[in-house]
Amino acid sequence: MNGKAVGVIKGHLQELTDTQLLSLINEGNQLAFNQIYFRYWKRLYAYGFNILNDKGLTQDALHEVFTVIWTKREQLEIGNLKNYLFNAVRNNAISTLRKERFTELHYGILQNLKGSSEAEQNFDLNDLKSTINIAVKDLPKICRTIFYLSRFHDYSVSEIATQLNISKRTVENNISIALKHLRGSLTTLPLLFLDFFQ
């Protein structure tokens, strides 16, 4: 296929709706996939960067979303592509944020424990990760998300409410529930770490 023919096809694809493009992608049409990619990339990048505030992490989150669309094109059932893409980017960004912030927290705590008692010094990174993950896993999904944004990304109540499209009261209630649960579950941690959950 010559360049002129490709140009004509691309011009035609630009006029198609998301639903029509998804139908072509389902059949393995690479040009249709590229059209979706370029149609939404800039807006999705801005949205993801607003959450992660990191160029590399944002690009990784977006690449993962588009990779899933292509590799699982025959299984995915997408009603509203725009909503799907923004929700997928948000979920990936929050998941990435959670992992990154936890990593920073783990090492920061261990550094601070250098001057603590011998018993506290023996509480190593694997113990810390395991204890945190077990405790947080017991929280409802929305409660976990709100807790991560509040404690590990320094989001304000208003910012979380806007980000998740919920009321400020709901955010406050879930933070309170999370803190109460974690303070009770993490009693085996050094006192220095427990101060984080006040």
Contacts in CASP RR format, 6 or more apart in sequence:
PFRMAT RR
TARGET T0000
AUTHOR 0000-0000-0000
METHOD contacts of the structure
MODEL  1
MNGKAVGVIKGHLQELTDTQLLSLINEGNQLAFNQIYFRYWKRLYAYGFN
ILNDKGLTQDALHEVFTVIWTKREQLEIGNLKNYLFNAVRNNAISTLRKE
RFTELHYGILQNLKGSSEAEQNFDLNDLKSTINIAVKDLPKICRTIFYLS
RFHDYSVSEIATQLNISKRTVENNISIALKHLRGSLTTLPLLFLDFFQ
6 31 0 8 1.000
9 31 0 8 1.000
10 31 0 8 1.000
10 35 0 8 1.000
13 21 0 8 1.000
13 24 0 8 1.000
13 31 0 8 1.000
13 32 0 8 1.000
13 35 0 8 1.000
14 35 0 8 1.000
16 24 0 8 1.000
16 32 0 8 1.000
16 35 0 8 1.000
18 36 0 8 1.000
18 39 0 8 1.000
18 80 0 8 1.000
18 81 0 8 1.000
18 82 0 8 1.000
19 79 0 8 1.000
19 81 0 8 1.000
21 32 0 8 1.000
21 35 0 8 1.000
21 36 0 8 1.000
21 81 0 8 1.000
22 32 0 8 1.000
22 36 0 8 1.000
22 78 0 8 1.000
22 81 0 8 1.000
24 31 0 8 1.000
24 32 0 8 1.000
25 32 0 8 1.000
25 33 0 8 1.000
25 36 0 8 1.000
25 69 0 8 1.000
25 70 0 8 1.000
25 73 0 8 1.000
26 73 0 8 1.000
26 74 0 8 1.000
28 73 0 8 1.000
33 66 0 8 1.000
33 69 0 8 1.000
33 70 0 8 1.000
33 73 0 8 1.000
36 66 0 8 1.000
36 69 0 8 1.000
36 81 0 8 1.000
37 66 0 8 1.000
40 81 0 8 1.000
40 82 0 8 1.000
40 85 0 8 1.000
41 62 0 8 1.000
44 62 0 8 1.000
44 65 0 8 1.000
44 85 0 8 1.000
44 86 0 8 1.000
44 89 0 8 1.000
45 58 0 8 1.000
45 59 0 8 1.000
45 62 0 8 1.000
47 86 0 8 1.000
47 89 0 8 1.000
47 90 0 8 1.000
48 58 0 8 1.000
48 61 0 8 1.000
48 62 0 8 1.000
48 89 0 8 1.000
48 90 0 8 1.000
48 93 0 8 1.000
49 55 0 8 1.000
49 58 0 8 1.000
51 90 0 8 1.000
51 93 0 8 1.000
51 94 0 8 1.000
51 97 0 8 1.000
51 163 0 8 1.000
52 58 0 8 1.000
52 61 0 8 1.000
52 93 0 8 1.000
52 96 0 8 1.000
52 97 0 8 1.000
57 93 0 8 1.000
57 96 0 8 1.000
57 100 0 8 1.000
58 93 0 8 1.000
60 96 0 8 1.000
61 89 0 8 1.000
61 92 0 8 1.000
61 93 0 8 1.000
61 96 0 8 1.000
62 89 0 8 1.000
62 92 0 8 1.000
64 92 0 8 1.000
65 85 0 8 1.000
65 88 0 8 1.000
65 89 0 8 1.000
65 92 0 8 1.000
68 76 0 8 1.000
68 88 0 8 1.000
69 76 0 8 1.000
78 84 0 8 1.000
90 163 0 8 1.000
94 145 0 8 1.000
94 148 0 8 1.000
94 149 0 8 1.000
97 148 0 8 1.000
97 149 0 8 1.000
97 152 0 8 1.000
97 153 0 8 1.000
98 148 0 8 1.000
98 152 0 8 1.000
101 148 0 8 1.000
101 152 0 8 1.000
101 153 0 8 1.000
102 129 0 8 1.000
102 132 0 8 1.000
102 152 0 8 1.000
105 152 0 8 1.000
105 196 0 8 1.000
106 125 0 8 1.000
106 128 0 8 1.000
106 129 0 8 1.000
107 125 0 8 1.000
109 128 0 8 1.000
109 192 0 8 1.000
109 193 0 8 1.000
110 124 0 8 1.000
110 125 0 8 1.000
110 128 0 8 1.000
112 192 0 8 1.000
113 120 0 8 1.000
113 121 0 8 1.000
113 123 0 8 1.000
113 190 0 8 1.000
113 192 0 8 1.000
114 121 0 8 1.000
115 121 0 8 1.000
116 190 0 8 1.000
116 192 0 8 1.000
120 190 0 8 1.000
120 192 0 8 1.000
123 189 0 8 1.000
123 190 0 8 1.000
128 189 0 8 1.000
128 193 0 8 1.000
131 186 0 8 1.000
131 188 0 8 1.000
131 189 0 8 1.000
132 186 0 8 1.000
134 185 0 8 1.000
135 181 0 8 1.000
135 182 0 8 1.000
135 185 0 8 1.000
135 186 0 8 1.000
136 144 0 8 1.000
136 147 0 8 1.000
136 182 0 8 1.000
137 144 0 8 1.000
138 181 0 8 1.000
138 185 0 8 1.000
139 147 0 8 1.000
139 177 0 8 1.000
139 178 0 8 1.000
139 181 0 8 1.000
142 164 0 8 1.000
142 166 0 8 1.000
142 174 0 8 1.000
143 174 0 8 1.000
143 177 0 8 1.000
143 178 0 8 1.000
144 178 0 8 1.000
145 164 0 8 1.000
146 160 0 8 1.000
146 164 0 8 1.000
146 171 0 8 1.000
146 174 0 8 1.000
146 175 0 8 1.000
146 178 0 8 1.000
147 174 0 8 1.000
147 175 0 8 1.000
147 178 0 8 1.000
147 179 0 8 1.000
147 182 0 8 1.000
149 155 0 8 1.000
149 159 0 8 1.000
149 160 0 8 1.000
149 163 0 8 1.000
150 157 0 8 1.000
150 160 0 8 1.000
150 171 0 8 1.000
150 175 0 8 1.000
151 196 0 8 1.000
151 197 0 8 1.000
155 163 0 8 1.000
157 168 0 8 1.000
157 171 0 8 1.000
157 172 0 8 1.000
157 175 0 8 1.000
158 168 0 8 1.000
160 166 0 8 1.000
160 171 0 8 1.000
161 167 0 8 1.000
161 168 0 8 1.000
161 170 0 8 1.000
161 171 0 8 1.000
164 171 0 8 1.000
179 197 0 8 1.000
179 198 0 8 1.000
182 197 0 8 1.000
183 194 0 8 1.000
183 197 0 8 1.000
186 193 0 8 1.000
186 194 0 8 1.000
186 197 0 8 1.000
187 194 0 8 1.000
END
